[in-house]
């Protein structure tokens, strides 16, 4: 029987939890410049082109709508995109790589750049900053509104990322895991066998991941057995959380790449699998807080025996509760394969 601080798996007890008038066509040449490009798409050349608004190019308005919609559907926007409405007011400047894939888009009114994006969420990858600044300067454009804010955010992120890389160059080269954790204010403790306990697990900050810095997360958690506090795997590149067996706080798997919980046996706080990629709970036996399986890909709870508080199965794929024998709080299973019969033999907290 394994003992984790004040928690014993053999005895399920929890301690210390926690639109537009026609306008005469204007004769204009499309702004088109070639740039050397060496971004993550591994394209060596690309070029800018402009899709004009109806005020500047009324004869090709319908064709331009088709062009813009096609570009927007290739990853720069999520959800519905009203190209017909936007081309009534704005020109769109688009940078395409050598494979005609749109990498950057700028929404422009007159000289004002109102929007810049390279990602569906409207953010800009730092690697495009020089490309954007060169184009804006060359074409006498100015950023305004949200574009100015987003450029400032991206510039700050780029500088921060550069600092992280410089400061941690030696530690990354030497795979000095403790030095990396300490740099990001995560405390570590190593036992005589080389196993690590860390105070928490998370990405370096809200915008930058370990992967961005060039750190292989698999190396980071290779010898981490215990996480004393929260373990937030959001934006993590991990598929399996290394050697981790015990999490003393909350565990968040939403927006992570984790599929398999690996060696994790105990989560003392809440376990959030909402819309996660997790499929296998594997060795997990105990959740000391709430368990949220909504939208998850988990089908079987496998070895999970105990959920101390509420269990949310609504709109989940769970159809097999495995060895589950106790739920201390409410059970929600609307729009799921589960029914009341599945919980007949599950003990509940006395009220």
C-alpha positions in Angstrom: 0.0 0.0 0.0 1.4 3.4 -1.0 1.3 6.3 1.4 1.1 9.9 0.2 1.7 12.3 3.1 -1.5 12.1 5.1 -3.4 10.1 2.6 -3.7 6.3 2.5 -5.2 4.6 -0.6 -6.1 1.6 1.5 -8.4 3.6 3.7 -10.3 6.2 1.6 -10.0 9.2 3.9 -9.2 12.7 2.8 -7.1 15.2 4.7 -6.1 18.8 4.0 -8.1 19.2 0.7 -8.3 22.1 -1.0 -24.6 47.9 -46.1 -23.9 50.3 -49.3 -24.1 52.8 -52.2 -22.4 52.1 -55.5 -19.2 54.1 -55.9 -17.3 54.5 -59.2 -14.5 52.1 -59.6 -11.1 53.4 -58.6 -8.1 52.4 -60.6 -5.7 51.0 -58.0 -2.9 48.6 -58.0 -2.9 45.9 -55.4 -0.1 46.4 -52.9 2.0 43.4 -53.3 5.4 42.9 -51.8 7.5 39.8 -51.4 9.2 39.0 -48.1 11.6 36.5 -46.9 9.8 34.4 -44.4 11.0 31.8 -42.0 8.1 31.2 -39.6 6.9 28.0 -38.1 5.1 27.0 -41.4 8.6 26.5 -42.8 7.8 28.6 -45.9 10.8 30.6 -47.3 8.7 33.1 -49.4 5.4 34.8 -49.2 3.6 37.9 -50.4 1.0 40.4 -49.4 -2.1 41.1 -51.4 -5.2 43.2 -50.8 -8.9 42.4 -51.1 -10.6 45.7 -51.6 -13.9 46.9 -50.2 -16.9 47.7 -52.4 -16.1 51.4 -52.2 -12.7 50.8 -53.9 -13.6 47.9 -56.1 -17.4 47.7 -56.7 -17.0 45.7 -60.0 -15.4 42.8 -58.2 -17.3 43.0 -55.0 -18.9 39.5 -55.2 -15.7 37.9 -56.3 -13.8 39.6 -53.4 -16.4 38.3 -50.9 -15.7 34.7 -52.1 -11.9 35.3 -51.8 -12.2 36.7 -48.3 -14.5 33.9 -47.2 -12.1 31.3 -48.5 -9.2 32.9 -46.7 -11.1 33.3 -43.5 -12.1 29.6 -43.5 -8.5 28.5 -43.6 -7.8 29.2 -40.0 -7.8 32.9 -39.3 -11.3 33.1 -38.0 -13.4 30.7 -35.9 -17.1 30.5 -36.3 -19.2 32.5 -38.9 -17.4 35.3 -40.8 -19.5 38.0 -42.5 -17.3 38.8 -45.5 -20.1 40.6 -47.3 -20.6 43.1 -44.4 -16.9 43.6 -43.7 -16.1 44.4 -47.3 -18.5 47.3 -47.3 -16.2 49.2 -45.0 -12.8 47.6 -44.9 -9.9 46.4 -47.1 -8.2 43.3 -46.1 -4.5 42.9 -46.4 -3.4 39.3 -46.4 0.0 37.7 -46.2 0.1 34.3 -48.0 2.9 31.8 -47.8 4.4 30.0 -50.9 1.6 27.4 -50.6 -1.1 30.1 -50.7 -1.9 29.6 -47.1 -2.9 32.8 -45.3 -0.7 33.4 -42.3 -1.6 37.0 -41.5 -4.6 39.3 -42.0 -5.0 43.0 -41.4 -8.3 44.8 -41.6 -7.7 48.4 -42.9 -9.9 51.5 -43.2 -8.1 54.3 -45.0 -4.7 54.2 -43.4 -5.8 52.8 -40.2 -5.1 49.2 -39.4 -8.0 48.2 -37.1 -7.3 44.5 -36.7 -4.3 42.2 -37.1 -4.5 38.5 -36.5 -2.6 35.3 -37.2 -4.7 33.1 -34.9 -8.3 32.3 -34.7 -8.6 34.0 -31.3 -7.4 37.3 -32.8 -3.9 37.1 -31.3 -0.6 37.6 -33.2 2.3 35.2 -33.2 5.4 37.1 -32.1 7.4 35.7 -35.0 5.4 37.9 -37.4 6.2 41.2 -35.6 9.0 42.3 -38.0 7.0 41.3 -41.0 4.0 43.4 -39.9 6.0 46.4 -38.9 7.9 46.4 -42.2 4.7 46.3 -44.2 3.0 49.0 -42.1 5.9 51.3 -42.5 6.4 50.6 -46.3 2.7 51.3 -47.0 2.3 54.3 -44.7 -0.3 52.7 -42.5 -0.9 53.2 -38.8 -2.3 50.9 -36.2 -5.3 51.9 -34.1 -7.8 50.5 -31.6 -7.5 46.8 -30.9 -4.7 46.4 -33.4 -2.5 48.8 -31.4 -3.3 46.9 -28.2 -2.7 43.5 -29.7 0.7 44.6 -31.2 1.7 45.9 -27.8 0.7 42.7 -26.1 2.6 40.7 -28.8 5.7 42.9 -28.4 5.7 42.4 -24.7 5.3 38.7 -25.1 8.1 38.5 -27.6 10.5 40.3 -25.3 9.5 38.1 -22.3 10.0 35.0 -24.4 13.4 36.2 -25.5 14.4 36.8 -21.8 13.2 33.3 -20.8 15.2 31.7 -23.5 18.4 33.7 -22.7 18.1 33.2 -18.9 17.4 29.5 -19.2 19.7 28.6 -22.1 22.2 26.7 -19.9 19.5 25.0 -17.8 17.8 23.8 -20.9 21.0 22.5 -22.4 21.9 20.7 -19.2 18.3 19.5 -18.6 18.4 21.1 -15.1 14.8 20.6 -14.2 15.1 22.1 -10.8 16.7 25.3 -12.1 13.8 25.6 -14.6 11.1 25.1 -12.0 12.8 27.6 -9.6 13.0 30.2 -12.3 9.2 30.1 -12.6 8.8 30.1 -8.8 7.9 26.5 -8.5 9.5 24.9 -5.4 11.1 21.5 -5.6 12.2 18.8 -3.2 14.2 15.8 -4.2 14.4 12.6 -2.2 17.4 10.2 -1.9 16.2 8.2 -5.0 16.0 11.3 -7.2 12.2 11.6 -7.1 10.9 15.1 -7.2 8.0 16.8 -5.3 7.0 20.2 -6.7 4.8 22.9 -5.2 2.5 23.1 -8.2 2.5 22.5 -12.0 1.6 25.0 -14.6 3.0 26.7 -17.7 5.5 29.6 -17.3 2.8 32.3 -17.7 -0.6 32.9 -19.2 0.8 33.5 -22.7 4.0 31.4 -22.9 4.4 27.7 -22.7 7.4 25.5 -22.0 7.3 24.4 -25.6 7.5 28.1 -26.7 10.7 28.4 -24.8 12.2 25.2 -26.2 11.7 23.0 -23.1 10.5 19.4 -23.5 7.9 18.9 -20.9 8.5 15.2 -20.8 11.9 15.9 -19.3 10.3 18.3 -16.7 8.0 15.7 -15.3 10.1 12.6 -15.8 11.0 12.3 -12.2 8.1 14.3 -10.6 6.1 12.0 -8.4 4.2 14.4 -6.2 2.6 17.8 -6.9 1.8 19.3 -3.5 -0.7 21.9 -4.8 -2.6 22.5 -8.0 -1.7 20.9 -11.3 -2.9 22.9 -14.3 -2.2 21.1 -17.5 -3.9 23.7 -19.7 -1.8 24.4 -22.8 0.5 21.6 -21.9 2.1 19.6 -24.7 2.2 16.5 -22.5 0.2 13.4 -23.6 0.9 11.6 -20.3 1.8 13.5 -17.1 5.1 11.7 -16.6 5.7 10.0 -13.3 3.2 12.0 -11.3 1.3 9.8 -8.8 -0.2 12.3 -6.4 -1.8 15.8 -6.8 -2.5 17.6 -3.6 -4.7 20.3 -5.0 -7.0 20.7 -8.1 -6.2 19.1 -11.4 -7.2 20.8 -14.7 -7.0 18.9 -18.0 -9.1 21.3 -20.1 -7.2 22.7 -23.1 -4.3 20.3 -22.7 -3.1 17.4 -24.8 -3.2 14.8 -22.1 -4.9 11.6 -23.2 -3.7 9.2 -20.5 -3.4 9.9 -16.8 -0.5 7.6 -16.5 0.5 6.9 -12.9 -1.8 9.4 -11.2 -3.7 7.7 -8.3 -4.9 10.5 -6.2 -6.3 14.0 -6.9 -7.0 15.7 -3.6 -9.0 18.6 -5.0 -11.3 19.1 -8.0 -10.6 17.1 -11.2 -11.7 19.0 -14.3 -11.9 16.9 -17.5 -14.4 19.3 -19.2 -13.9 19.2 -23.0 -10.5 17.6 -22.5 -8.7 15.0 -24.6 -8.4 12.6 -21.7 -9.6 9.1 -22.6 -8.0 7.0 -19.9 -8.1 7.5 -16.1 -5.9 4.4 -15.7 -4.7 4.2 -12.1 -6.8 7.1 -10.7 -8.6 5.9 -7.6 -9.5 9.0 -5.6 -10.9 12.5 -6.3 -11.2 14.6 -3.2 -13.3 17.4 -4.6 -15.7 17.7 -7.6 -15.3 15.6 -10.7 -16.3 17.2 -14.0 -16.5 14.8 -16.9 -18.8 17.1 -19.1 -17.7 16.9 -22.8 -14.9 14.6 -22.0 -13.8 11.6 -24.1 -13.7 9.3 -21.1 -15.9 6.2 -21.5 -14.9 4.2 -18.4 -14.0 5.4 -15.0 -11.8 2.3 -14.7 -10.2 2.2 -11.2 -11.8 5.3 -9.8 -13.5 4.4 -6.5 -14.2 7.6 -4.7 -15.5 11.1 -5.6 -15.7 13.2 -2.4 -18.0 15.9 -3.7 -20.2 16.4 -6.8 -19.9 14.3 -10.0 -20.9 16.0 -13.3 -21.5 13.5 -16.1 -23.8 15.8 -18.1 -23.1 15.5 -21.9 -20.2 13.2 -21.2 -19.2 9.9 -22.9 -19.0 8.0 -19.7 -21.0 4.7 -19.9 -19.1 2.6 -17.4 -18.6 3.7 -13.9 -16.0 1.0 -13.3 -15.2 0.5 -9.6 -16.8 3.7 -8.4 -18.3 3.0 -5.0 -18.8 6.4 -3.4 -20.0 9.9 -4.4 -20.3 12.4 -1.6 -22.2 15.1 -3.4 -24.8 15.5 -6.2 -24.7 13.4 -9.4 -25.6 15.0 -12.7 -26.0 12.8 -15.8 -28.4 14.6 -18.1 -27.7 13.9 -21.8 -25.3 11.1 -21.0 -25.3 7.3 -21.4 -25.7 6.9 -17.6 -29.0 6.3 -15.8 -30.0 6.1 -12.2 -29.5 2.3 -12.3 -25.7 2.8 -12.8 -25.5 4.3 -9.3 -27.6 1.8 -7.3 -24.6 0.4 -5.6 -22.7 3.6 -5.1 -22.7 4.8 -1.5 -23.7 8.4 -0.8 -22.9 10.8 2.0 -25.6 10.9 4.7 -27.7 14.1 4.7 
